[in-house]
């Protein structure tokens, strides 16, 4: 396809967030005419409101997508490496659980700064434009028409060849696709909400160990802290909504933290803790699945619009970025033929994005309840040992998900197989140890246990001869 023909194709990207702006870069790079419609004002000129989201963890999949548009080095230079989970116990004891090898780490990234950099990158393409303050009203993919409402409050009809829905978990584009036949959709709110706090710097430096994702797990309660470039930590408290609602006074909040997260109080500060707790209500977390991700050659969903996931595997942004990368790779394969590319994109990404959604739910339970378990830590050590001695055969689940581009659903299948092998191996070695410890014990007893089988007969013989049973055996033992 020659360049003039490509330029005649107009693509409307709905949503100027992380996935939308990254996708616009990929599409503009292919010389399509790209218009990004973002309902919010330009965040580069506005003050970002609190409560937007949890801090972001950038890993291999997201980095590969940024690398493809030439932004990896710029973004990575702003991130803070995190090499392990630091688990805080009620007693104040801290223990680290590495994510992988010494060279493997994830990056704590500012959502706001990342979004700003991506928007700036979009605007560097002469064939791309970002329309801020433009909200999608209607979407008619078959006719290639969208209706947007700008700041002047006058609806505008826009004709385009492809509509790309990157407008988040409550996607307007997806809501229009849901009216089409054979479109499957499901959503689930988890019982937990989240609330953010800040651990300020101490003496101009970080108040806790750097290069860790700090976790306070308390069964149904959990707090996670990620480092920021300004030497602070952003803390996110997760717990059931009813527990948030039960804390109605400052005293209630302080008593709760003293009971479950005592070492966090001096780090956050009592006044700041109470102030932030009542500043905003707890925010909900939703998991969304749908199928398919496209409608003919006219419309496609990416990021949270296609698969919103809970944040406990740190893969929401990374999975969305990989959506863009996979789509771009397919555009190479099919020479920009949308009628071929969109169906193949759905075929590839649906099982993967559903798999990471399920894994995020699994990690939701693991992180709040299991990370303090000795059995959990033992399993992690076994996995790391097997990966060290057989790196190509045994790969821990976290490594497959976070430090590779193994397809998510294939990582799940491999993980289940590895768990079965490990369980069988532990059972086999446990049996060997049991047999090995029993054999010396039996040898030390020699043949004496056989004598006990003879005692009843000796008693009967003695009783028959003397009329009374003797507790002493004929051989004097």
Backbone torsions as a table, in degrees:
resi	resn	phi	psi	omega
1	UNK	NA	126.8	-176.9
2	UNK	-79.8	165.3	-174.3
3	UNK	-62.7	-45.1	179.5
4	UNK	-57.8	-37.9	179.7
5	UNK	-66.1	-40.5	178.9
6	UNK	-64.3	-40.8	-177.6
7	UNK	-65.1	-25.5	178.2
8	UNK	-71.7	-18.3	177.9
9	UNK	-80.4	130.5	-178.1
10	UNK	-113.1	129.8	-177.9
11	UNK	-118.8	130.3	176.9
12	UNK	-104.6	117.4	176.6
13	UNK	-99.5	118.7	-178.8
14	UNK	-94.8	112.5	-178.6
15	UNK	111.1	122.2	-179.5
16	UNK	-108.7	28.6	176.3
17	UNK	-78.2	-154.9	-175.1
18	UNK	-62.6	-52.5	-176.0
19	UNK	-71.0	-39.8	-179.8
20	UNK	-62.9	-45.1	-178.7
21	UNK	-71.1	-37.0	176.0
22	UNK	-63.8	-43.6	-179.9
23	UNK	-62.6	-38.4	178.8
24	UNK	-61.3	-36.8	177.0
25	UNK	-63.3	-45.7	179.0
26	UNK	-59.8	-44.8	-176.2
27	UNK	-72.3	-39.9	178.3
28	UNK	-65.4	-33.5	178.1
29	UNK	-61.8	-25.4	178.5
30	UNK	-90.5	8.8	175.6
31	UNK	72.0	17.2	169.1
32	UNK	-71.6	156.4	169.7
33	UNK	-82.2	117.2	-172.5
34	UNK	-117.9	126.6	173.5
35	UNK	-119.9	123.5	178.8
36	UNK	-102.8	125.6	179.8
37	UNK	-110.6	114.0	-177.3
38	UNK	-118.1	126.7	-176.8
39	UNK	-69.4	-31.4	-178.7
40	UNK	-80.3	166.7	171.6
41	UNK	-76.1	169.9	-178.2
42	UNK	-65.0	116.8	-177.2
43	UNK	-68.0	-16.3	177.9
44	UNK	-74.0	-15.2	179.9
45	UNK	-118.7	5.0	-177.2
46	UNK	-125.6	159.5	176.7
47	UNK	-86.4	122.3	-178.4
48	UNK	-71.1	131.7	-179.1
49	UNK	-79.0	150.6	177.7
50	UNK	-69.9	160.9	175.7
51	UNK	85.0	4.6	-177.7
52	UNK	-62.4	-48.2	-178.2
53	UNK	-172.5	174.0	176.4
54	UNK	-79.5	154.0	174.9
55	UNK	-52.7	157.0	-175.6
56	UNK	-105.3	145.6	175.1
57	UNK	-117.1	110.4	-179.4
58	UNK	-88.6	127.9	178.9
59	UNK	-128.0	-166.7	-166.7
60	UNK	-56.9	-44.5	-176.8
61	UNK	-61.8	-45.6	178.9
62	UNK	-65.6	-38.1	179.6
63	UNK	-64.5	-37.7	179.4
64	UNK	-65.2	-36.5	177.5
65	UNK	-67.0	-43.9	177.9
66	UNK	-64.7	-36.2	178.5
67	UNK	-62.0	-36.7	-176.9
68	UNK	-65.8	-23.6	177.5
69	UNK	-109.0	10.8	174.1
70	UNK	79.8	23.2	-177.5
71	UNK	-113.5	-1.2	-174.0
72	UNK	-58.9	-50.2	-175.4
73	UNK	-60.7	-41.9	-179.5
74	UNK	-63.3	-44.6	-176.9
75	UNK	-73.0	-43.2	-178.3
76	UNK	-61.9	-35.2	-179.6
77	UNK	-63.7	-20.3	179.7
78	UNK	-93.5	-7.4	-175.4
79	UNK	-90.4	164.1	177.7
80	UNK	-115.1	120.1	-179.0
81	UNK	-65.6	139.0	173.9
82	UNK	-126.7	119.0	-172.4
83	UNK	-102.8	-10.5	-175.8
84	UNK	-161.3	164.8	167.8
85	UNK	-87.9	132.8	173.0
86	UNK	-106.0	112.0	-175.5
87	UNK	-92.9	126.3	178.8
88	UNK	-100.3	126.4	176.8
89	UNK	-96.6	167.5	179.7
90	UNK	-62.4	-29.6	-178.9
91	UNK	-76.7	-9.3	-176.5
92	UNK	98.1	-7.3	178.2
93	UNK	-68.7	143.2	179.6
94	UNK	-124.0	137.1	179.2
95	UNK	-137.8	138.9	-176.5
96	UNK	-99.9	138.4	173.7
97	UNK	-119.9	105.9	-177.0
98	UNK	-60.6	147.8	176.7
99	UNK	-75.6	-32.4	-177.6
100	UNK	-168.5	-138.2	178.4
101	UNK	-76.2	174.5	-178.2
102	UNK	-62.1	-27.4	-177.6
103	UNK	-89.1	-4.3	-175.8
104	UNK	-101.0	132.6	179.4
105	UNK	-157.0	159.9	171.7
106	UNK	-107.7	164.6	-175.2
107	UNK	-116.3	129.6	172.0
108	UNK	-80.2	121.4	-173.4
109	UNK	-124.2	142.3	174.0
110	UNK	-76.9	119.6	178.5
111	UNK	-58.7	-44.4	-177.0
112	UNK	-61.1	-49.4	-178.1
113	UNK	-66.0	-37.7	178.9
114	UNK	-64.0	-43.8	179.5
115	UNK	-63.8	-39.7	178.3
116	UNK	-62.9	-44.4	-179.4
117	UNK	-63.4	-39.4	-179.5
118	UNK	-69.2	-39.5	177.1
119	UNK	-63.8	-41.4	177.3
120	UNK	-63.0	-38.3	178.5
121	UNK	-64.6	-38.9	178.8
122	UNK	-60.9	-44.7	-173.8
123	UNK	-71.4	-9.9	176.2
124	UNK	-75.9	-16.6	177.7
125	UNK	-86.6	125.0	-178.6
126	UNK	-66.3	-20.8	-178.9
127	UNK	-96.2	14.0	179.4
128	UNK	-127.5	145.5	179.0
129	UNK	-144.4	139.3	178.1
130	UNK	-106.7	125.0	179.9
131	UNK	-105.7	102.0	180.0
132	UNK	-82.7	154.6	180.0
133	UNK	67.6	25.7	179.4
134	UNK	-116.7	113.1	-176.1
135	UNK	-102.0	136.1	179.0
136	UNK	-74.6	125.9	177.5
137	UNK	-100.7	-47.9	-177.4
138	UNK	-135.5	153.7	-179.4
139	UNK	-141.7	118.1	178.8
140	UNK	-125.1	83.4	-173.5
141	UNK	-60.3	-40.0	-176.6
142	UNK	-59.2	-37.1	179.6
143	UNK	-91.1	-5.2	179.1
144	UNK	67.0	40.2	-177.1
145	UNK	-131.2	134.8	170.7
146	UNK	-123.4	153.6	176.0
147	UNK	-118.3	122.2	-178.8
148	UNK	-119.0	151.9	179.3
149	UNK	-114.5	114.5	-178.5
150	UNK	-88.1	-172.5	-178.0
151	UNK	-66.4	-20.8	178.4
152	UNK	-83.0	0.9	176.9
153	UNK	64.2	23.0	177.4
154	UNK	-108.9	118.7	179.5
155	UNK	-62.9	138.5	-179.7
156	UNK	-126.3	130.5	174.4
157	UNK	-89.1	130.2	-178.9
158	UNK	-122.2	129.0	177.6
159	UNK	-95.2	135.5	-178.8
160	UNK	-149.5	162.5	179.7
161	UNK	-89.5	-25.6	-179.3
162	UNK	-146.9	134.7	175.0
163	UNK	-108.3	123.9	179.6
164	UNK	-112.0	111.3	-178.2
165	UNK	-86.2	106.7	176.1
166	UNK	-125.0	37.8	-170.6
167	UNK	-102.7	32.1	165.7
168	UNK	82.8	-175.7	-173.3
169	UNK	-62.1	-27.7	179.8
170	UNK	-106.4	43.9	-172.1
171	UNK	-55.3	128.8	173.9
172	UNK	-73.2	-36.5	178.2
173	UNK	-62.0	-44.8	-179.8
174	UNK	-64.1	-36.8	-179.9
175	UNK	-61.8	-30.3	175.9
176	UNK	-76.0	-36.1	177.6
177	UNK	-67.9	-28.8	-179.1
178	UNK	-63.6	-18.1	178.8
179	UNK	-83.3	-8.3	-178.7
180	UNK	-85.1	150.7	178.5
181	UNK	-62.2	146.9	173.5
182	UNK	65.0	25.3	174.7
183	UNK	-100.7	116.2	-178.5
184	UNK	-92.9	142.0	-178.7
185	UNK	-150.8	139.0	173.4
186	UNK	-148.3	150.1	176.7
187	UNK	-140.2	153.6	-179.4
188	UNK	-146.4	124.5	171.2
189	UNK	-91.8	132.1	176.4
190	UNK	-82.8	158.4	-175.8
191	UNK	-66.8	-16.8	-177.0
192	UNK	-90.0	146.1	167.8
193	UNK	-113.2	177.6	178.9
194	UNK	-136.9	154.7	-179.9
195	UNK	-145.4	141.6	-174.4
196	UNK	-105.8	144.1	175.5
197	UNK	-133.6	171.9	-179.5
198	UNK	-130.3	131.5	169.4
199	UNK	-97.2	111.2	-176.3
200	UNK	-74.8	164.1	176.2
201	UNK	-62.2	155.6	177.8
202	UNK	-123.0	119.6	-178.0
203	UNK	55.0	38.5	177.1
204	UNK	77.6	7.5	-179.7
205	UNK	-136.7	175.7	-179.5
206	UNK	-63.2	139.6	-178.5
207	UNK	-81.4	-12.4	178.4
208	UNK	-133.0	174.3	179.1
209	UNK	-61.3	133.0	177.8
210	UNK	-82.8	170.9	178.6
211	UNK	65.9	22.8	175.1
212	UNK	-132.7	149.5	165.1
213	UNK	-95.5	107.9	-173.9
214	UNK	-81.2	132.0	-178.5
215	UNK	-129.2	129.9	170.6
216	UNK	-109.2	97.8	-179.4
217	UNK	-94.0	130.5	179.0
218	UNK	-136.4	54.3	-179.1
219	UNK	63.7	-101.0	-178.4
220	UNK	-82.0	-8.4	178.0
221	UNK	-111.2	148.2	177.9
222	UNK	-158.1	142.7	174.7
223	UNK	-130.1	136.0	-178.8
224	UNK	-122.8	136.6	179.0
225	UNK	-125.0	128.2	177.2
226	UNK	-117.9	141.8	-177.3
227	UNK	-76.3	149.1	176.4
228	UNK	-115.4	160.8	-177.9
229	UNK	-69.7	-17.6	178.4
230	UNK	-88.4	18.4	176.7
231	UNK	76.3	6.2	176.8
232	UNK	-96.9	171.5	171.7
233	UNK	-119.9	137.4	171.2
234	UNK	-94.4	118.7	-178.5
235	UNK	-103.0	137.0	178.1
236	UNK	-122.9	119.2	178.9
237	UNK	-94.3	126.6	176.6
238	UNK	-113.5	129.5	171.7
239	UNK	-166.3	165.2	-178.4
240	UNK	-58.4	146.2	-177.8
241	UNK	-58.1	-37.8	-178.9
242	UNK	-63.9	-29.2	177.3
243	UNK	-74.0	-36.5	172.3
244	UNK	-59.9	-44.0	-176.3
245	UNK	-68.6	-23.3	179.9
246	UNK	-77.3	-15.6	179.3
247	UNK	-93.3	95.8	-170.8
248	UNK	-108.0	-15.1	-179.7
249	UNK	-126.5	165.3	177.6
250	UNK	-59.9	-39.0	178.9
251	UNK	-63.1	-40.1	178.2
252	UNK	-60.0	-44.0	-177.8
253	UNK	-64.4	-46.9	-178.3
254	UNK	-66.6	-38.7	177.8
255	UNK	-64.2	-41.9	178.5
256	UNK	-61.2	-48.4	-179.0
257	UNK	-67.5	-34.4	178.2
258	UNK	-64.7	-32.0	-178.5
259	UNK	-78.9	-42.7	-170.9
260	UNK	-105.8	-30.8	-177.8
261	UNK	-134.0	57.2	-171.5
262	UNK	-60.8	-37.0	-176.7
263	UNK	-78.8	-4.5	177.4
264	UNK	-85.5	-21.0	-175.6
265	UNK	-62.6	-51.1	178.4
266	UNK	-65.6	-23.9	179.2
267	UNK	-74.4	-43.2	-179.3
268	UNK	-82.3	-41.0	-175.1
269	UNK	98.1	132.0	-175.1
270	UNK	-59.2	-46.9	-177.2
271	UNK	-64.3	-45.4	179.8
272	UNK	-65.6	-36.4	179.8
273	UNK	-62.0	-48.9	-179.7
274	UNK	-67.0	-41.7	-179.3
275	UNK	-60.5	-49.3	-177.2
276	UNK	-69.1	-31.1	-179.1
277	UNK	-63.1	-39.2	-176.8
278	UNK	-97.1	2.2	-179.1
279	UNK	-70.0	-44.2	179.7
280	UNK	-137.6	149.2	176.3
281	UNK	-71.1	161.9	176.9
282	UNK	-61.0	140.9	-177.1
283	UNK	-96.9	144.3	-179.7
284	UNK	-82.1	163.1	175.4
285	UNK	-128.7	131.3	-173.9
286	UNK	-123.7	146.4	172.9
287	UNK	-116.2	128.7	-176.7
288	UNK	-123.9	134.4	171.6
289	UNK	-127.8	142.3	174.4
290	UNK	-150.2	166.7	179.8
291	UNK	-162.6	129.0	6.4
292	UNK	-95.6	-177.6	-178.7
293	UNK	-91.8	0.9	-176.4
294	UNK	-141.3	164.1	171.4
295	UNK	-128.6	107.0	-177.8
296	UNK	48.9	-129.6	178.4
297	UNK	-111.4	20.3	-170.3
298	UNK	-108.0	-24.2	-172.2
299	UNK	-150.9	144.4	179.1
300	UNK	-147.1	146.4	179.3
301	UNK	-108.3	142.7	177.1
302	UNK	-143.4	158.4	178.8
303	UNK	67.0	-147.6	-177.1
304	UNK	-61.1	-25.2	177.6
305	UNK	-61.6	-30.8	179.5
306	UNK	-96.4	-30.7	-171.3
307	UNK	-159.2	68.3	175.4
308	UNK	-63.9	135.1	-178.5
309	UNK	-131.4	156.3	175.9
310	UNK	-71.4	156.0	-165.2
311	UNK	-86.9	14.0	-166.4
312	UNK	-84.7	0.4	171.3
313	UNK	-113.2	-1.1	179.9
314	UNK	63.8	31.4	-174.5
315	UNK	-117.3	3.0	-178.2
316	UNK	-58.0	-56.9	178.5
317	UNK	-65.6	-42.5	-177.3
318	UNK	-63.4	-40.0	177.7
319	UNK	-66.5	-39.9	177.4
320	UNK	-64.5	-41.2	177.2
321	UNK	-65.1	-37.5	178.7
322	UNK	-67.7	-31.6	172.8
323	UNK	-52.7	-49.4	-178.6
324	UNK	-62.3	-41.1	-178.3
325	UNK	-67.8	-43.7	178.5
326	UNK	-62.2	-43.1	179.1
327	UNK	-61.6	-41.8	179.2
328	UNK	-65.1	-40.0	178.0
329	UNK	-64.0	-37.6	177.9
330	UNK	-69.6	-34.0	176.3
331	UNK	-63.0	-35.2	173.8
332	UNK	-64.8	-45.7	-176.7
333	UNK	-61.5	-42.5	-174.6
334	UNK	-103.0	16.7	174.0
335	UNK	53.2	47.1	176.0
336	UNK	65.6	18.4	178.2
337	UNK	-82.9	103.3	-175.6
338	UNK	-64.1	-33.3	-178.8
339	UNK	-65.9	-24.3	177.0
340	UNK	-94.5	-36.6	-172.7
341	UNK	-71.2	-43.8	-174.0
342	UNK	-64.6	-47.5	177.6
343	UNK	-61.3	-38.2	179.9
344	UNK	-69.0	-34.5	176.7
345	UNK	-61.3	-46.5	177.9
346	UNK	-62.1	-43.2	-178.4
347	UNK	-60.8	-39.7	-177.9
348	UNK	-78.0	-44.0	-168.1
349	UNK	-86.8	-25.8	-177.5
350	UNK	-59.2	-52.3	179.4
351	UNK	-63.2	-33.1	-179.9
352	UNK	-71.4	-45.8	-177.9
353	UNK	-71.3	-32.5	173.3
354	UNK	-67.0	-36.0	179.9
355	UNK	-66.0	-43.6	-179.8
356	UNK	-70.5	-27.6	173.8
357	UNK	-63.7	-45.0	178.2
358	UNK	-66.1	-39.6	179.3
359	UNK	-65.1	-36.1	178.3
360	UNK	-65.4	-37.6	175.6
361	UNK	-66.2	-39.1	178.0
362	UNK	-62.9	-44.2	-179.0
363	UNK	-69.1	-26.0	174.6
364	UNK	-57.7	-40.9	178.3
365	UNK	-77.1	-42.9	-176.5
366	UNK	-61.0	-45.8	-173.4
367	UNK	-71.4	-30.0	-177.9
368	UNK	-88.6	-20.0	-171.4
369	UNK	-125.4	-24.4	-168.3
370	UNK	-110.6	-19.5	-171.7
371	UNK	-65.4	-17.8	176.1
372	UNK	-92.7	-3.8	-176.9
373	UNK	-75.6	134.9	177.1
374	UNK	-63.9	-36.5	179.1
375	UNK	-64.9	-39.6	178.1
376	UNK	-62.4	-47.1	-179.7
377	UNK	-64.2	-39.5	177.4
378	UNK	-60.9	-44.2	179.0
379	UNK	-61.7	-41.6	179.1
380	UNK	-62.8	-39.9	178.5
381	UNK	-65.9	-39.3	177.4
382	UNK	-63.1	-43.4	-180.0
383	UNK	-62.2	-43.6	-180.0
384	UNK	-65.3	-39.8	178.3
385	UNK	-62.4	-47.4	-179.6
386	UNK	-64.0	-37.0	178.9
387	UNK	-67.4	-32.5	179.0
388	UNK	-68.9	-43.4	-176.4
389	UNK	-85.1	-25.6	178.9
390	UNK	-135.5	69.3	-171.7
391	UNK	-61.7	-28.9	-178.9
392	UNK	-90.6	-13.5	-178.6
393	UNK	-97.3	-46.8	-179.6
394	UNK	-112.1	115.5	177.2
395	UNK	-124.6	119.2	179.8
396	UNK	-55.8	148.9	-178.9
397	UNK	-55.2	-46.9	-177.3
398	UNK	-60.6	-37.7	178.7
399	UNK	-65.7	-43.9	179.6
400	UNK	-61.9	-41.3	-176.4
401	UNK	-75.4	-42.6	-168.2
402	UNK	-95.9	-31.8	-172.9
403	UNK	-117.4	22.6	176.6
404	UNK	-151.9	175.0	172.8
405	UNK	-112.2	26.0	169.7
406	UNK	-57.3	131.5	-177.0
407	UNK	-56.6	139.9	-174.5
408	UNK	-54.0	-45.8	-175.9
409	UNK	-70.2	-31.0	175.8
410	UNK	-70.2	-34.8	176.4
411	UNK	-63.0	-39.3	178.6
412	UNK	-64.9	-45.6	179.1
413	UNK	-61.0	-43.7	180.0
414	UNK	-66.0	-39.1	179.0
415	UNK	-60.9	-45.6	178.9
416	UNK	-61.9	-41.5	178.5
417	UNK	-63.1	-44.4	-178.9
418	UNK	-64.3	-38.7	177.8
419	UNK	-61.6	-41.1	178.2
420	UNK	-62.9	-44.3	-179.9
421	UNK	-62.6	-43.9	-179.0
422	UNK	-64.0	-43.7	179.9
423	UNK	-62.7	-43.5	178.1
424	UNK	-64.9	-39.2	178.6
425	UNK	-65.0	-42.7	178.7
426	UNK	-64.9	-38.8	178.3
427	UNK	-64.4	-42.4	-179.5
428	UNK	-63.0	-49.1	-179.2
429	UNK	-68.3	-33.2	176.4
430	UNK	-64.3	-39.4	178.0
431	UNK	-66.0	-43.0	178.1
432	UNK	-60.6	-42.2	179.8
433	UNK	-64.7	-41.5	179.7
434	UNK	-63.0	-43.6	179.4
435	UNK	-67.0	-41.7	-178.9
436	UNK	-63.9	-33.9	179.7
437	UNK	-81.5	-25.7	180.0
438	UNK	-76.3	-37.3	-175.8
439	UNK	-59.9	-49.5	178.3
440	UNK	-60.8	-34.9	179.2
441	UNK	-63.5	-42.4	179.9
442	UNK	-67.0	-38.6	179.5
443	UNK	-65.4	-37.7	-178.6
444	UNK	-67.2	-26.8	179.0
445	UNK	-80.9	-10.9	-179.0
446	UNK	53.4	-132.8	-178.5
447	UNK	-98.3	3.3	-175.9
448	UNK	-55.3	-36.3	179.5
449	UNK	-58.4	-27.9	179.6
450	UNK	-67.6	-27.0	-179.0
451	UNK	-64.6	-29.5	-177.4
452	UNK	-68.1	-25.7	177.5
453	UNK	-73.9	-21.8	-179.2
454	UNK	-86.4	-20.1	-174.1
455	UNK	-58.7	-46.1	-179.8
456	UNK	-57.1	-40.4	179.5
457	UNK	-65.7	-40.8	178.6
458	UNK	-63.9	-39.5	178.3
459	UNK	-62.9	-43.8	179.7
460	UNK	-61.6	-42.3	179.2
461	UNK	-62.4	-44.3	-179.9
462	UNK	-63.6	-42.3	-178.7
463	UNK	-65.6	-39.1	180.0
464	UNK	-63.9	-35.4	-176.7
465	UNK	-82.6	-40.3	-171.0
466	UNK	-108.8	-15.8	-178.1
467	UNK	87.5	-0.7	175.3
468	UNK	-143.0	151.5	-179.6
469	UNK	-92.5	132.5	178.2
470	UNK	-101.6	136.3	178.0
471	UNK	-77.9	-11.3	178.6
472	UNK	-93.3	128.3	-179.4
473	UNK	-76.7	157.5	-177.5
474	UNK	-57.1	-24.9	-177.7
475	UNK	-96.4	13.0	166.9
476	UNK	80.5	17.7	-178.8
477	UNK	-98.8	NA	NA
